[in-house]
């Protein structure tokens, strides 16, 4: 598709009965359109083309049928950062984040929700493979397995930096309610 690089920062809002569920990449939204899983509610002015097809990029889509998500979110680096509000659990920094095993793997720690926290590179290197007591470094919040709702609540504190005008009828987190 031509112009793919130019489109890479144009996500689509996914809706369920006009309630925003999530943001999708433009590639995922186009795929869902082709698989007939969504209705296009609104489009960007940009188009993508293949040799035999052209389509305006969707900016808002609604699901044709809802598949209930798992109650427990996937254990991913992004979800760990989201659970920990994109801040180092040792010093609070938001820069150069990685993740740390509270109980190091070298001491029997596992790579699970209950043993991994977001950490800046400086704190991660300082702690090394020491236990929290040995390093005199304890996480601000004990690691835990979040629910999908926990991640959604945290995500609302970090709205995307890019809000297209076509989303405004569907996103309510910053709108002033009229009396």
MDTraj code that builds the backbone (N, CA, C; nanometers):
import mdtraj as md
import numpy as np

residues = "UNK UNK UNK UNK UNK UNK UNK UNK UNK UNK UNK UNK UNK UNK UNK UNK UNK UNK UNK UNK UNK UNK UNK UNK UNK UNK UNK UNK UNK UNK UNK UNK UNK UNK UNK UNK UNK UNK UNK UNK UNK UNK UNK UNK UNK UNK UNK UNK UNK UNK UNK UNK UNK UNK UNK UNK UNK UNK UNK UNK UNK UNK UNK UNK UNK UNK UNK UNK UNK UNK UNK UNK UNK UNK UNK UNK UNK UNK UNK UNK UNK UNK UNK UNK UNK UNK UNK UNK UNK UNK UNK UNK UNK UNK UNK UNK UNK UNK UNK UNK UNK UNK UNK UNK UNK UNK UNK UNK UNK UNK UNK UNK UNK UNK UNK UNK UNK UNK UNK UNK UNK UNK UNK UNK UNK UNK UNK UNK UNK UNK UNK UNK UNK UNK UNK UNK UNK UNK UNK UNK UNK UNK UNK UNK UNK UNK UNK UNK UNK UNK UNK UNK UNK UNK UNK UNK UNK UNK UNK UNK UNK UNK UNK UNK UNK UNK UNK UNK UNK UNK UNK UNK UNK UNK UNK UNK UNK UNK UNK".split()
xyz = np.array([
    [0.0846, -0.1186, 0.0000],
    [0.0000, 0.0000, 0.0000],
    [0.0886, 0.1242, 0.0000],
    [0.0584, 0.2161, -0.0830],
    [0.1386, 0.3372, -0.0882],
    [0.1030, 0.4289, 0.0270],
    [0.1977, 0.5050, 0.0692],
    [0.1731, 0.6007, 0.1771],
    [0.1619, 0.5372, 0.3133],
    [0.2035, 0.4113, 0.3295],
    [0.1875, 0.3414, 0.4567],
    [0.2626, 0.4113, 0.5697],
    [0.3807, 0.4626, 0.5400],
    [0.4557, 0.5313, 0.6454],
    [0.3827, 0.6555, 0.6936],
    [0.3214, 0.7270, 0.6036],
    [0.2504, 0.8502, 0.6391],
    [0.1283, 0.8189, 0.7247],
    [0.0709, 0.6993, 0.7116],
    [-0.0507, 0.6645, 0.7840],
    [-0.0210, 0.6032, 0.9214],
    [0.1028, 0.5722, 0.9544],
    [0.1341, 0.4916, 1.0719],
    [0.0862, 0.5524, 1.2029],
    [0.0575, 0.6797, 1.2088],
    [0.0145, 0.7424, 1.3334],
    [-0.1333, 0.7799, 1.3313],
    [-0.2131, 0.7102, 1.2535],
    [-0.3551, 0.7395, 1.2443],
    [-0.4343, 0.6212, 1.2997],
    [-0.4500, 0.6111, 1.4319],
    [-0.5249, 0.5001, 1.4891],
    [-0.6750, 0.5204, 1.4695],
    [-0.7521, 0.4167, 1.4940],
    [-0.8977, 0.4240, 1.4858],
    [-0.9556, 0.3928, 1.6233],
    [-1.0625, 0.4626, 1.6608],
    [-1.1334, 0.4338, 1.7849],
    [-1.2291, 0.3193, 1.7564],
    [-1.2274, 0.2179, 1.8434],
    [-1.3189, 0.1050, 1.8333],
    [-1.4351, 0.1297, 1.9283],
    [-1.5558, 0.1125, 1.8803],
    [-1.6750, 0.1411, 1.9598],
    [-1.7599, 0.0165, 1.9803],
    [-1.8339, 0.0152, 2.0891],
    [-1.9408, -0.0809, 2.1120],
    [-2.0620, 0.0015, 2.1491],
    [-2.1615, 0.0031, 2.0642],
    [-2.2820, 0.0842, 2.0878],
    [-2.2441, 0.2278, 2.1213],
    [-2.1476, 0.2806, 2.0491],
    [-2.1021, 0.4184, 2.0630],
    [-2.0388, 0.4458, 2.1981],
    [-1.9877, 0.3423, 2.2619],
    [-1.9059, 0.3549, 2.3820],
    [-1.7640, 0.3177, 2.3406],
    [-1.6656, 0.4061, 2.3599],
    [-1.5299, 0.3745, 2.3126],
    [-1.4694, 0.2577, 2.3893],
    [-1.4146, 0.1627, 2.3148],
    [-1.3511, 0.0464, 2.3761],
    [-1.1998, 0.0561, 2.3741],
    [-1.1433, 0.0921, 2.2592],
    [-0.9974, 0.0930, 2.2492],
    [-0.9543, 0.1658, 2.1233],
    [-0.8225, 0.1801, 2.1091],
    [-0.7636, 0.2356, 1.9880],
    [-0.7007, 0.1225, 1.9098],
    [-0.7224, 0.1236, 1.7792],
    [-0.6619, 0.0255, 1.6902],
    [-0.5680, 0.0958, 1.5950],
    [-0.4664, 0.0246, 1.5508],
    [-0.3800, 0.0793, 1.4461],
    [-0.4612, 0.0873, 1.3169],
    [-0.4159, 0.1686, 1.2235],
    [-0.4881, 0.1785, 1.0966],
    [-0.4877, 0.0447, 1.0242],
    [-0.3788, -0.0337, 1.0406],
    [-0.3719, -0.1638, 0.9745],
    [-0.4795, -0.2579, 1.0291],
    [-0.4961, -0.2601, 1.1631],
    [-0.5974, -0.3467, 1.2230],
    [-0.7383, -0.3043, 1.1843],
    [-0.7606, -0.1728, 1.1746],
    [-0.8944, -0.1271, 1.1366],
    [-0.9258, -0.1642, 0.9912],
    [-0.8284, -0.1528, 0.9004],
    [-0.8493, -0.1920, 0.7604],
    [-0.8747, -0.3430, 0.7521],
    [-0.7979, -0.4198, 0.8269],
    [-0.8163, -0.5655, 0.8270],
    [-0.9575, -0.6006, 0.8740],
    [-1.0038, -0.5348, 0.9810],
    [-1.1379, -0.5623, 1.0331],
    [-1.2456, -0.5255, 0.9312],
    [-1.2231, -0.4183, 0.8549],
    [-1.3181, -0.3804, 0.7501],
    [-1.3242, -0.4913, 0.6447],
    [-1.2080, -0.5379, 0.5992],
    [-1.2051, -0.6432, 0.4968],
    [-1.2665, -0.7731, 0.5460],
    [-1.2509, -0.8025, 0.6754],
    [-1.3084, -0.9250, 0.7309],
    [-1.4547, -0.9072, 0.7701],
    [-1.5104, -0.7877, 0.7423],
    [-1.6514, -0.7565, 0.7681],
    [-1.6870, -0.7699, 0.9167],
    [-1.5936, -0.7313, 1.0030],
    [-1.6163, -0.7378, 1.1479],
    [-1.6608, -0.6051, 1.2069],
    [-1.6480, -0.4954, 1.1288],
    [-1.6801, -0.3621, 1.1804],
    [-1.7596, -0.2828, 1.0781],
    [-1.8269, -0.1812, 1.1276],
    [-1.8882, -0.0793, 1.0434],
    [-1.8016, 0.0448, 1.0543],
    [-1.7795, 0.1135, 0.9450],
    [-1.7045, 0.2388, 0.9476],
    [-1.8017, 0.3496, 0.9862],
    [-1.7702, 0.4196, 1.0958],
    [-1.8540, 0.5290, 1.1439],
    [-1.8030, 0.6621, 1.0895],
    [-1.6700, 0.6774, 1.0838],
    [-1.6097, 0.8008, 1.0359],
    [-1.4745, 0.7685, 0.9737],
    [-1.4300, 0.8531, 0.8807],
    [-1.3036, 0.8315, 0.8100],
    [-1.2107, 0.9518, 0.8247],
    [-1.0805, 0.9252, 0.8071],
    [-0.9826, 1.0317, 0.7878],
    [-0.9907, 1.0764, 0.6422],
    [-0.9211, 1.1834, 0.6089],
    [-0.9129, 1.2274, 0.4699],
    [-0.8093, 1.1467, 0.3921],
    [-0.7224, 1.0757, 0.4609],
    [-0.6160, 0.9972, 0.3978],
    [-0.6717, 0.8666, 0.3418],
    [-0.6082, 0.8192, 0.2342],
    [-0.6465, 0.6914, 0.1751],
    [-0.5241, 0.6012, 0.1668],
    [-0.5506, 0.4714, 0.1598],
    [-0.4459, 0.3735, 0.1306],
    [-0.4873, 0.3028, 0.0030],
    [-0.3865, 0.2603, -0.0739],
    [-0.4128, 0.2005, -0.2041],
    [-0.3329, 0.0727, -0.2211],
    [-0.3931, -0.0192, -0.2914],
    [-0.3230, -0.1368, -0.3426],
    [-0.3394, -0.1304, -0.4936],
    [-0.2822, -0.2214, -0.5684],
    [-0.2993, -0.2155, -0.7144],
    [-0.4456, -0.2215, -0.7585],
    [-0.5305, -0.2857, -0.6767],
    [-0.6690, -0.3033, -0.7215],
    [-0.7732, -0.2411, -0.6287],
    [-0.7289, -0.1685, -0.5266],
    [-0.8265, -0.1202, -0.4288],
    [-0.7791, 0.0096, -0.3654],
    [-0.8721, 0.0939, -0.3276],
    [-0.8437, 0.2180, -0.2569],
    [-0.9494, 0.2349, -0.1488],
    [-0.9064, 0.2764, -0.0285],
    [-1.0015, 0.2959, 0.0811],
    [-0.9552, 0.4123, 0.1681],
    [-1.0500, 0.4946, 0.2101],
    [-1.0185, 0.5992, 0.3078],
    [-0.9957, 0.5317, 0.4419],
    [-0.8987, 0.5819, 0.5170],
    [-0.8675, 0.5215, 0.6464],
    [-0.9794, 0.5483, 0.7466],
    [-1.0282, 0.4443, 0.8128],
    [-1.1308, 0.4648, 0.9148],
    [-1.0717, 0.5358, 1.0368],
    [-1.1454, 0.6320, 1.0909],
    [-1.1029, 0.6963, 1.2161],
    [-1.1869, 0.6466, 1.3327],
    [-1.3093, 0.6022, 1.3054],
    [-1.3968, 0.5443, 1.4083],
    [-1.4675, 0.4250, 1.3456],
    [-1.4611, 0.3114, 1.4146],
    [-1.5314, 0.1913, 1.3695],
    [-1.6165, 0.1373, 1.4836],
    [-1.7241, 0.0677, 1.4496],
    [-1.8050, 0.0011, 1.5518],
    [-1.8072, -0.1474, 1.5206],
    [-1.8026, -0.2270, 1.6250],
    [-1.8036, -0.3719, 1.6091],
    [-1.9404, -0.4203, 1.5634],
    [-1.9404, -0.5196, 1.4763],
    [-2.0676, -0.5805, 1.4353],
    [-2.1133, -0.6819, 1.5393],
    [-2.0205, -0.7462, 1.6045],
    [-2.0540, -0.8352, 1.7157],
    [-1.9421, -0.8250, 1.8187],
    [-1.9799, -0.8359, 1.9426],
    [-1.8862, -0.8163, 2.0522],
    [-1.8356, -0.9505, 2.1029],
    [-1.7053, -0.9630, 2.1148],
    [-1.6438, -1.0807, 2.1728],
    [-1.5914, -1.0385, 2.3093],
    [-1.6450, -1.1004, 2.4126],
    [-1.6065, -1.0641, 2.5491],
    [-1.4569, -1.0898, 2.5692],
    [-1.3847, -0.9871, 2.6129],
    [-1.2411, -1.0064, 2.6356],
    [-1.2157, -1.0909, 2.7608],
    [-1.0975, -1.1427, 2.7684],
    [-1.0570, -1.2180, 2.8862],
    [-1.0625, -1.1277, 3.0087],
    [-1.0947, -1.1840, 3.1228],
    [-1.0991, -1.1044, 3.2461],
    [-0.9584, -1.0636, 3.2891],
    [-0.8606, -1.1435, 3.2473],
    [-0.7223, -1.1145, 3.2846],
    [-0.6450, -1.0720, 3.1602],
    [-0.5904, -0.9516, 3.1624],
    [-0.5170, -0.9034, 3.0444],
    [-0.3885, -0.9827, 3.0215],
    [-0.3415, -0.9770, 2.8987],
    [-0.2167, -1.0446, 2.8628],
    [-0.1005, -0.9835, 2.9414],
    [-0.0064, -1.0667, 2.9777],
    [0.1145, -1.0208, 3.0461],
    [0.2113, -0.9716, 2.9396],
    [0.2116, -0.8393, 2.9167],
    [0.2998, -0.7778, 2.8181],
    [0.3738, -0.6619, 2.8834],
    [0.4817, -0.6220, 2.8214],
    [0.5595, -0.5087, 2.8721],
    [0.4710, -0.3834, 2.8809],
    [0.3927, -0.3572, 2.7751],
    [0.3064, -0.2399, 2.7754],
    [0.2064, -0.2467, 2.8911],
    [0.1452, -0.3627, 2.9135],
    [0.0473, -0.3747, 3.0211],
    [0.1106, -0.3617, 3.1589],
    [0.2346, -0.4059, 3.1752],
    [0.3063, -0.3837, 3.3022],
    [0.3257, -0.2333, 3.3223],
    [0.3701, -0.1644, 3.2170],
    [0.3886, -0.0190, 3.2267],
    [0.2566, 0.0503, 3.2567],
    [0.1492, 0.0064, 3.1922],
    [0.0183, 0.0668, 3.2156],
    [-0.0273, 0.0419, 3.3589],
    [-0.0134, -0.0802, 3.4073],
    [-0.0488, -0.1111, 3.5468],
    [0.0264, -0.0186, 3.6422],
    [0.1553, 0.0031, 3.6137],
    [0.2413, 0.0836, 3.7009],
    [0.2418, 0.2311, 3.6622],
    [0.1451, 0.2706, 3.5804],
    [0.1220, 0.4101, 3.5413],
    [0.2443, 0.4747, 3.4751],
    [0.3141, 0.3955, 3.3959],
    [0.4290, 0.4448, 3.3192],
    [0.5299, 0.5169, 3.4072],
    [0.5536, 0.4629, 3.5271],
    [0.6549, 0.5232, 3.6140],
    [0.7341, 0.4149, 3.6859],
    [0.8615, 0.4444, 3.7088],
    [0.9498, 0.3533, 3.7804],
    [0.8936, 0.3313, 3.9206],
    [0.8832, 0.2078, 3.9601],
    [0.8265, 0.1769, 4.0916],
    [0.9268, 0.1966, 4.2046],
    [1.0493, 0.2305, 4.1710],
    [1.1504, 0.2575, 4.2730],
    [1.1726, 0.4072, 4.2950],
    [1.1749, 0.4857, 4.1865],
    [1.2058, 0.6287, 4.2026],
    [1.0987, 0.7216, 4.1448],
    [1.0040, 0.6674, 4.0688],
    [0.8976, 0.7494, 4.0104],
    [0.9287, 0.8083, 3.8742],
    [1.0491, 0.7888, 3.8235],
    [1.0861, 0.8432, 3.6928],
    [0.9970, 0.7853, 3.5834],
    [0.9740, 0.8644, 3.4795],
    [0.8969, 0.8180, 3.3631],
    [0.9888, 0.8004, 3.2421],
    [1.1172, 0.8146, 3.2611],
    [1.2142, 0.8081, 3.1515],
    [1.2798, 0.6715, 3.1425],
    [1.3056, 0.6277, 3.0190],
    [1.3857, 0.5089, 2.9910],
    [1.3375, 0.3867, 3.0695],
    [1.2078, 0.3569, 3.0587],
    [1.1504, 0.2465, 3.1363],
    [1.1849, 0.1103, 3.0787],
    [1.2055, 0.0182, 3.1687],
    [1.2226, -0.1233, 3.1393],
    [1.1446, -0.1957, 3.2482],
    [1.1659, -0.3237, 3.2663],
    [1.1007, -0.3866, 3.3799],
    [1.2009, -0.4617, 3.4638],
    [1.1665, -0.4791, 3.5898],
    [1.2550, -0.5413, 3.6880],
    [1.1844, -0.6581, 3.7536],
    [1.2583, -0.7649, 3.7771],
    [1.2086, -0.8767, 3.8569],
    [1.2361, -0.8421, 4.0031],
    [1.1310, -0.8249, 4.0825],
    [1.1482, -0.7895, 4.2243],
    [1.2341, -0.8952, 4.2922],
    [1.1983, -1.0214, 4.2773],
    [1.2855, -1.1321, 4.3187],
    [1.3569, -1.1751, 4.1906],
    [1.4872, -1.1510, 4.1828],
    [1.5603, -1.1782, 4.0586],
    [1.5452, -1.3233, 4.0125],
    [1.5490, -1.3417, 3.8817],
    [1.5406, -1.4766, 3.8263],
    [1.6542, -1.5633, 3.8779],
    [1.7698, -1.5022, 3.9023],
    [1.8844, -1.5784, 3.9527],
    [1.8603, -1.6319, 4.0933],
    [1.7580, -1.5778, 4.1607],
    [1.7244, -1.6225, 4.2968],
    [1.5884, -1.6931, 4.2987],
    [1.5445, -1.7414, 4.1825],
    [1.4206, -1.8184, 4.1751],
    [1.2963, -1.7378, 4.1392],
    [1.3116, -1.6073, 4.1131],
    [1.1968, -1.5256, 4.0762],
    [1.1449, -1.5616, 3.9376],
    [1.0162, -1.5409, 3.9182],
    [0.9536, -1.5744, 3.7910],
    [0.9127, -1.4481, 3.7163],
    [0.8933, -1.4638, 3.5872],
    [0.8485, -1.3526, 3.5040],
    [0.6965, -1.3574, 3.5001],
    [0.6354, -1.3027, 3.6053],
    [0.4899, -1.3035, 3.6200],
    [0.4445, -1.1668, 3.6703],
    [0.3118, -1.1454, 3.6628],
    [0.2541, -1.0200, 3.7123],
    [0.2982, -0.9912, 3.8551],
    [0.3076, -1.0921, 3.9388],
    [0.3316, -1.0711, 4.0814],
    [0.4792, -1.0567, 4.1174],
    [0.5659, -1.0553, 4.0152],
    [0.7085, -1.0396, 4.0434],
    [0.7778, -0.9380, 3.9539],
    [0.7041, -0.8738, 3.8634],
    [0.7657, -0.7803, 3.7694],
    [0.7049, -0.6421, 3.7884],
    [0.7909, -0.5400, 3.7903],
    [0.7454, -0.4008, 3.8002],
    [0.8170, -0.3167, 3.6960],
    [0.7571, -0.2028, 3.6617],
    [0.8223, -0.1055, 3.5745],
    [0.9373, -0.0423, 3.6522],
    [1.0496, -0.0258, 3.5859],
    [1.1667, 0.0356, 3.6499],
    [1.2447, 0.1128, 3.5449],
    [1.3014, 0.2250, 3.5856],
    [1.3892, 0.2978, 3.4935],
    [1.5212, 0.2205, 3.4842],
    [1.5944, 0.2450, 3.3782],
    [1.7209, 0.1731, 3.3583],
    [1.8172, 0.1951, 3.4735],
    [1.8208, 0.3177, 3.5263],
    [1.9128, 0.3487, 3.6363],
    [1.8824, 0.2616, 3.7585],
    [1.7558, 0.2561, 3.7985],
    [1.7188, 0.1756, 3.9155],
    [1.7374, 0.0266, 3.8887],
    [1.7050, -0.0159, 3.7672],
    [1.7195, -0.1568, 3.7337],
    [1.8663, -0.1987, 3.7442],
    [1.9554, -0.1154, 3.6917],
    [2.0983, -0.1459, 3.7008],
    [2.1473, -0.1403, 3.8447],
    [2.0980, -0.0422, 3.9225],
    [2.1396, -0.0280, 4.0620],
    [2.0964, -0.1494, 4.1450],
    [1.9750, -0.1972, 4.1211],
    [1.9241, -0.3119, 4.1972],
    [1.9924, -0.4408, 4.1532],
    [2.0191, -0.4520, 4.0226],
    [2.0878, -0.5709, 3.9724],
    [2.0135, -0.6982, 4.0078],
    [2.0886, -0.7982, 4.0525],
    [2.0244, -0.9245, 4.0894],
    [2.0120, -0.9404, 4.2408],
    [1.9936, -0.8262, 4.3088],
    [1.9775, -0.8295, 4.4544],
    [1.8299, -0.8369, 4.4918],
    [1.8036, -0.8919, 4.6085],
    [1.6678, -0.8884, 4.6637],
    [1.6395, -0.7462, 4.7104],
    [1.5131, -0.7065, 4.7215],
    [1.4820, -0.5694, 4.7636],
    [1.5503, -0.5285, 4.8942],
    [1.5520, -0.6163, 4.9919],
    [1.6163, -0.5841, 5.1202],
    [1.7664, -0.5646, 5.1066],
    [1.8304, -0.6440, 5.0232],
    [1.9745, -0.6312, 5.0022],
    [2.0082, -0.5002, 4.9316],
    [1.9253, -0.4631, 4.8343],
    [1.9489, -0.3400, 4.7587],
    [1.8924, -0.2175, 4.8298],
    [1.8128, -0.2404, 4.9337],
    [1.7416, -0.1339, 5.0050],
    [1.6547, -0.0543, 4.9069],
    [1.5886, -0.1309, 4.8181],
    [1.4997, -0.0741, 4.7168],
    [1.3720, -0.1573, 4.7144],
    [1.2618, -0.0929, 4.7474],
    [1.1329, -0.1611, 4.7459],
    [1.0398, -0.0901, 4.6487],
    [0.9589, -0.1661, 4.5758],
    [0.8654, -0.1011, 4.4835],
    [0.7634, -0.0163, 4.5596],
    [0.7257, 0.0960, 4.4999],
    [0.6239, 0.1852, 4.5571],
    [0.4938, 0.1088, 4.5817],
    [0.4541, 0.0278, 4.4836],
    [0.3353, -0.0576, 4.4962],
    [0.3767, -0.2010, 4.4686],
    [0.3277, -0.2923, 4.5497],
    [0.3582, -0.4339, 4.5283],
    [0.3006, -0.4778, 4.3936],
    [0.3752, -0.5566, 4.3178],
    [0.3230, -0.6023, 4.1891],
    [0.2017, -0.6946, 4.2095],
    [0.1065, -0.6866, 4.1164],
    [-0.0141, -0.7681, 4.1251],
    [-0.0661, -0.7939, 3.9844],
    [-0.1523, -0.8935, 3.9712],
    [-0.2151, -0.9196, 3.8415],
    [-0.3355, -0.8284, 3.8288],
    [-0.3315, -0.7334, 3.7357],
    [-0.4427, -0.6394, 3.7218],
    [-0.5601, -0.7026, 3.6484],
    [-0.6761, -0.6462, 3.6690],
    [-0.7925, -0.6839, 3.5881],
    [-0.7927, -0.5945, 3.4644],
    [-0.8747, -0.6294, 3.3678],
    [-0.8904, -0.5448, 3.2498],
    [-0.9383, -0.4066, 3.2936],
    [-1.0284, -0.4037, 3.3917],
    [-1.0796, -0.2763, 3.4420],
    [-0.9679, -0.1912, 3.5033],
    [-0.8754, -0.2535, 3.5769],
    [-0.7611, -0.1786, 3.6330],
    [-0.6834, -0.1082, 3.5219],
    [-0.6565, -0.1812, 3.4140],
    [-0.5797, -0.1223, 3.3038],
    [-0.6596, -0.0139, 3.2328],
    [-0.7908, -0.0338, 3.2180],
    [-0.8734, 0.0710, 3.1562],
    [-0.8726, 0.1968, 3.2415],
    [-0.8845, 0.1807, 3.3731],
    [-0.8828, 0.2972, 3.4620],
    [-0.7493, 0.3707, 3.4508],
    [-0.6402, 0.2978, 3.4511],
    [-0.5091, 0.3614, 3.4368],
    [-0.4931, 0.4250, 3.3000],
    [-0.5457, 0.3597, 3.1968],
    [-0.5351, 0.4133, 3.0613],
    [-0.6058, 0.5463, 3.0455],
    [-0.7119, 0.5683, 3.1212],
    [-0.7848, 0.6951, 3.1125],
    [-0.7004, 0.8121, 3.1628],
    [-0.5979, 0.7827, 3.2416],
    [-0.5077, 0.8882, 3.2887],
    [-0.4065, 0.9260, 3.1815],
    [-0.3981, 0.8465, 3.0761],
    [-0.3000, 0.8683, 2.9710],
    [-0.3679, 0.8677, 2.8353],
    [-0.4575, 0.9668, 2.8093],
    [-0.5223, 0.9678, 2.6778],
    [-0.4173, 0.9877, 2.5699],
    [-0.4459, 0.9408, 2.4488],
    [-0.3463, 0.9540, 2.3419],
    [-0.3132, 1.1000, 2.3143],
    [-0.1929, 1.1216, 2.2664],
    [-0.1487, 1.2577, 2.2339],
    [-0.2190, 1.3107, 2.1092],
    [-0.2781, 1.2216, 2.0351],
    [-0.3408, 1.2603, 1.9098],
    [-0.4901, 1.2298, 1.9182],
    [-0.5735, 1.3312, 1.9126],
    [-0.7187, 1.3133, 1.9142],
    [-0.7755, 1.3748, 1.7869],
    [-0.8201, 1.2906, 1.6963],
    [-0.8767, 1.3396, 1.5714],
    [-1.0158, 1.3951, 1.5968],
    [-1.0528, 1.4996, 1.5230],
    [-1.1838, 1.5642, 1.5441],
    [-1.2997, 1.4663, 1.5270],
    [-1.2844, 1.3643, 1.4441],
    [-1.3936, 1.2682, 1.4235],
    [-1.4197, 1.1821, 1.5470],
    [-1.3255, 1.1821, 1.6440],
    [-1.3430, 1.1019, 1.7651],
    [-1.4266, 1.1746, 1.8706],
    [-1.4373, 1.3047, 1.8606],
    [-1.4917, 1.3845, 1.9704],
    [-1.6349, 1.3479, 2.0108],
    [-1.7154, 1.2989, 1.9174],
    [-1.8522, 1.2591, 1.9518],
    [-1.8555, 1.1292, 2.0324],
    [-1.7421, 1.0590, 2.0399],
    [-1.7407, 0.9269, 2.1026],
    [-1.6522, 0.9205, 2.2270],
    [-1.5684, 1.0195, 2.2484],
    [-1.4792, 1.0212, 2.3635],
    [-1.5269, 1.1243, 2.4637],
    [-1.5422, 1.0839, 2.5874],
    [-1.6029, 1.1710, 2.6870],
    [-1.5106, 1.2052, 2.8036],
    [-1.3870, 1.1555, 2.8048],
    [-1.3080, 1.1689, 2.9260],
    [-1.2719, 1.3133, 2.9608],
    [-1.2674, 1.4026, 2.8651],
    [-1.2311, 1.5409, 2.8954],
    [-1.3421, 1.6388, 2.8644],
    [-1.4603, 1.5903, 2.8303],
    [-1.5655, 1.6815, 2.7896],
    [-1.6363, 1.7409, 2.9110],
    [-1.6778, 1.8638, 2.8972],
    [-1.7536, 1.9317, 3.0013],
    [-1.9000, 1.8954, 2.9822],
    [-1.9631, 1.8462, 3.0880],
    [-2.1027, 1.8076, 3.0786],
    [-2.1900, 1.9308, 3.0843],
    [-2.2865, 1.9345, 2.9957],
    [-2.3791, 2.0475, 2.9928],
    [-2.4918, 2.0228, 3.0915],
    [-2.5410, 2.1301, 3.1603],
    [-2.6475, 2.1116, 3.2592],
    [-2.7818, 2.0760, 3.1951],
])
top = md.Topology()
chain = top.add_chain()
for i, resn in enumerate(residues, 1):
    res = top.add_residue(resn, chain, resSeq=i)
    for name in ("N", "CA", "C"):
        top.add_atom(name, md.element.get_by_symbol(name[0]), res)
traj = md.Trajectory(xyz[None], top)
